[in-house]
Amino acid sequence: MRTRGIGRRSILGGTAGLLAAPWVARAQAKTLRIGMQSIFSGPIALVGTSSRAGVQMEVERINSAGGLLGRQIEIVYRDSKGQPQEAARVARELVNSAGCELLLDAEASSGAFAVQEVVRDLGVACIHCNSETSSLTADPKIRVPTAFRVARQGVHDAIAGSAYLAEFANANKITKWATCSPDYAYGRDTTAQYLQFFKKFKSDIEVVTEAWPKLGQPDLTEVITKLIQAKPQALFTLLYAGDLSAFVNQGNVYALFSQMKVACPNFDYPVLTTIKNLPAGIQAATRYIETFPDTAANKAWGESYRKKYNEFPTNWSWENSLAVQFMEAAVKKANSTDGKAVAAALVGMKVNSPFGVDGTITMRDDHTTIGYAIGWGQTVPQPPYITSVKPADWGKILELETEWKKQQHYI
Amino acid sequence: MKSRPALRDTLIAVVALAVILVIPAFHRSPAFEDYIIRLSAMALFATSLNLLVGSTGMVSFGHGMFYGLGAYSFALTMQLTDLSLPVAAILAVLLTVVAAFLVGAVCVRLGSDYFAFVTLAMQMLFFSVIISWQSLTGGDQGLRGGIPRREIFGFDLSSQLHLYQFSAIVAVLGLLALRHVSASPFGATLRMIRDNETRAAFLGVVLWRARLIAFVIAGGFAGLGGVLAALFVSGAYPELADWPNSGQAIFAVMLGGIESFLGPLVGAMILLALNDVVTRTTEYYGLVLGIVILAFALGLRRGVLDYLRRWWAQGRTGRAR
């Protein structure tokens, strides 16, 4: 028995250490701590890592120029593993024990809704940088006084995409469509939203078949053959990331792309660069590309990102970079990190940005950004991957968005 | 002492509760308070599971279903009606009890392997309902918009301190009630079934009835844990009802000790603390957790509290010699 004494003690000590560790007193420092939470592990860790890269670039710029309010910024990262209850816990921990004065929430949508409720309780200033679900800020019941979104918003993309595709369909005399989207809330809701606006722009469209592959489904044969058999003139798909690459790669085997026109708003650099033979002529929206907006500032940003991280930026990268810019400008304007003061500064704020369709992006009074680049063009197999990009008409987007909000009883 | 175990248990509970409630008067630590709130939910969840696993020998892989059901029914009642918080909580627990009765009626007569499979299947079915019934549950996005936290008896549950006090009281009372169940003659019957069900049946115990009652009680307390979890996140998410969450409870039971009543509580404490510490320093949480569980499974061969108790007992007999 004696020989096992050390084992016992170390186990007891270890346990005691573990129990004591969560509430180690916070270190008070002059540095300005900003909490950033996202998904840094698991199959969609790219959300977190490319968001973090976008944030780091901006923070390094601010720190080398002397910091924010004269204080160096330190970002405290936390992994929520994509679980909403972890997202809520981590948000509370960042503010309550890690001493963060501001929050960057780079969670996917379900996590963002959990963070939103924590922010409602704590009153800290928070920017959601990845969630595109419109209701997060559009629904006044869900909106929170100190929480903002610096990201695309689903309804904006749906209007812009539908308008472009209606024009495309008219030019090519296309009326018979098929849809193929992931089988969960995002896929089903967003497809319905696109179709709703699509019918508004072009009343004679007909959906001949719908396919709903599971998220991460490795073999899409049945989906592809179903689509081909229905003989639509065009296909609209909301597949994204790995599922989209798999669909294009497997669709190539069945020559799907020569049998119908294809449109998809979810082509991002990681997808564009991993597809083996990217077919030319897919109608694609730009989530982020260096050539749209076609300005020196955008090109420079994309190039410096690539040089620094040796990979292409994602849509999440620009959203998070921009979130830091908004935070920086608001804290400067408020001369404080207080939740209410920063929120007051953010409402109506306009910043210069390479990602703005006219070089600026505005934070509207319903806590979401407008004026960011949305464009549609055609794919080509080599860089720049998407060419002849047409910018969306923000006037039309805002007009129809207001109509949609009224329909949803948000206003 | 031996003659009045109920009094002793109550005393321990009162002292523990008093200590927890007094701490914030001396030192406010939001992280510690959050930890206790989450621990309250997890402790009820894991301890109720141990009534099945440890006391009755029924390894349920679907216990998360009742945790999730408690969370969803509570959150939905609060969002959709103007009922007061305690009424909503009681309704949620009652609903969980009914659900546990229905699920239990199907499962408890099955042999242990099939029992594990079918409970898991029931949970997956429930999880699919949550995902598909979007208009009610919000689907995979979870229930949004927060839980309106109406004041009860002077408790304002949007205040962290009040939620801390409320959770601690609910958890300690819940654990005390579970302790009484396991220390009662009924608890002894369950252990008899676990050890030798043929003999128990010959002694006149109706096996399925005892198992069903245990299943329903366990489900109800898991539902109560779910109510606390919903209060903490101010919402309900499908992950609460998913099978990895059931796995968490099983981990807690295995880590803390299957034979000791407080084992699952200790397991939950370790698991939550481990999660908090490890996610702060590395993105390889799963790897660390796996190594720790392997160390417990292969090294200690039993949970912490079982190990300590055995060691203590051995020490005493050693000294007596």
Boltz contact constraints between the chains, C-beta under 6 A:
constraints:
  - contact:
      token1: [A, 18]
      token2: [B, 273]
      max_distance: 6.0
  - contact:
      token1: [A, 19]
      token2: [B, 273]
      max_distance: 6.0
  - contact:
      token1: [A, 21]
      token2: [B, 277]
      max_distance: 6.0
  - contact:
      token1: [A, 22]
      token2: [B, 31]
      max_distance: 6.0
  - contact:
      token1: [A, 22]
      token2: [B, 35]
      max_distance: 6.0
  - contact:
      token1: [A, 22]
      token2: [B, 273]
      max_distance: 6.0
  - contact:
      token1: [A, 22]
      token2: [B, 276]
      max_distance: 6.0
  - contact:
      token1: [A, 23]
      token2: [B, 29]
      max_distance: 6.0
  - contact:
      token1: [A, 23]
      token2: [B, 31]
      max_distance: 6.0
  - contact:
      token1: [A, 23]
      token2: [B, 32]
      max_distance: 6.0
  - contact:
      token1: [A, 40]
      token2: [B, 283]
      max_distance: 6.0
  - contact:
      token1: [A, 41]
      token2: [B, 283]
      max_distance: 6.0
  - contact:
      token1: [A, 79]
      token2: [B, 279]
      max_distance: 6.0
  - contact:
      token1: [A, 79]
      token2: [B, 283]
      max_distance: 6.0
  - contact:
      token1: [A, 83]
      token2: [B, 239]
      max_distance: 6.0
  - contact:
      token1: [A, 84]
      token2: [B, 142]
      max_distance: 6.0
  - contact:
      token1: [A, 84]
      token2: [B, 237]
      max_distance: 6.0
  - contact:
      token1: [A, 85]
      token2: [B, 233]
      max_distance: 6.0
  - contact:
      token1: [A, 88]
      token2: [B, 233]
      max_distance: 6.0
  - contact:
      token1: [A, 92]
      token2: [B, 34]
      max_distance: 6.0
  - contact:
      token1: [A, 96]
      token2: [B, 30]
      max_distance: 6.0
  - contact:
      token1: [A, 96]
      token2: [B, 31]
      max_distance: 6.0
  - contact:
      token1: [A, 97]
      token2: [B, 31]
      max_distance: 6.0
  - contact:
      token1: [A, 110]
      token2: [B, 141]
      max_distance: 6.0
  - contact:
      token1: [A, 110]
      token2: [B, 142]
      max_distance: 6.0
  - contact:
      token1: [A, 113]
      token2: [B, 144]
      max_distance: 6.0
  - contact:
      token1: [A, 114]
      token2: [B, 233]
      max_distance: 6.0
  - contact:
      token1: [A, 117]
      token2: [B, 146]
      max_distance: 6.0
  - contact:
      token1: [A, 117]
      token2: [B, 234]
      max_distance: 6.0
  - contact:
      token1: [A, 117]
      token2: [B, 235]
      max_distance: 6.0
  - contact:
      token1: [A, 121]
      token2: [B, 158]
      max_distance: 6.0
  - contact:
      token1: [A, 141]
      token2: [B, 145]
      max_distance: 6.0
  - contact:
      token1: [A, 142]
      token2: [B, 144]
      max_distance: 6.0
  - contact:
      token1: [A, 142]
      token2: [B, 145]
      max_distance: 6.0
  - contact:
      token1: [A, 184]
      token2: [B, 140]
      max_distance: 6.0
  - contact:
      token1: [A, 185]
      token2: [B, 139]
      max_distance: 6.0
  - contact:
      token1: [A, 185]
      token2: [B, 140]
      max_distance: 6.0
  - contact:
      token1: [A, 185]
      token2: [B, 141]
      max_distance: 6.0
